[in-house]
Amino acid sequence: MVLNYDAVVRGSVAKQVADSIREAILDGRLKMDERLPTEEELARSYGISRPTVREALKRLAAQNLIQSKRGPTGGTFVMRPDAEGLSETITAAATLLVGVGAFDIDQIITARMETETICCRLAAEHRSDEDLAAMEAEIAVQSDSATTDEDFCASDVRFHRALVRAGRNGPLELMMYTVIEAFIPITNMIVVRLRERHQVVTLHKDILEAVRKRDAVAATAALGRLLEYIHAMYNATLAARAARAGS
């Protein structure tokens, strides 16, 4: 095997340049919507090649810190960090880890219970009429017999997303992207055949009504019943698969 040491060196330099620009963005030396120097100017300032600059900029774009615009007034501009955009990388990594079995169902259920309990408490305290309406709308989708399994699962994600948003806590909402956008779809995909929709809908209604009444204790209790049901359906699905494999 022949190792390309030059590529490693270039990669290291590109990372250092990306880290330098990232620090300037995060500490405010580079402002939101400010235009970066051209690739040629950056290469000259850092004393590196344009391909290395280009690699550094790709790293920053992947972190949703910069974006390129075409046209006469185009160029590379600093982006305002977007919670949803930043979370996509985290969610993709979490989905991969679950897919390869790095987390088991007990860990996932525990993580959801501990984190969504906080969300239920904050939602009961801070929810607005718009938040309640958003959750009601998803329950209506889930209650419709014409809703496909795929759309039901998507609505399940939106329901919990609305519950988290009702808590009015930006950092927690960012943290919950992994739970909501990765863990819920994966468990739904596994339990879809055995899960009974009306059970999920009933428990979602219980959570909604508790949040409506600003009853955090009842909301977290309903959440606990929902997660217990999902856990049971998950185990039943795995048992059914094992039985089919054995026969």
Secondary structure, 3 states (H helix, E strand, C coil): CCCCHHHHHHHHHHHHHHHHHHHHHHCCCCCCCCECCCHHHHHHHHCCCHHHHHHHHHHHHHCCCEEEECCCCCEEEECCCCHHHHHHHHHHHHHHHHHCCCCCHHHHHHHHHHHHHHHHHHHHHHCCHHHHHHHHHHHHHHHCCCCCHHHHHHHHHHHHHHHHHCCCCHHHHHHHHHHHHHHHHHHHHHHCCCCCHHHHHHHHHHHHHHHHCCCHHHHHHHHHHHHHHHHHHHHHHHHHHHHHHHC
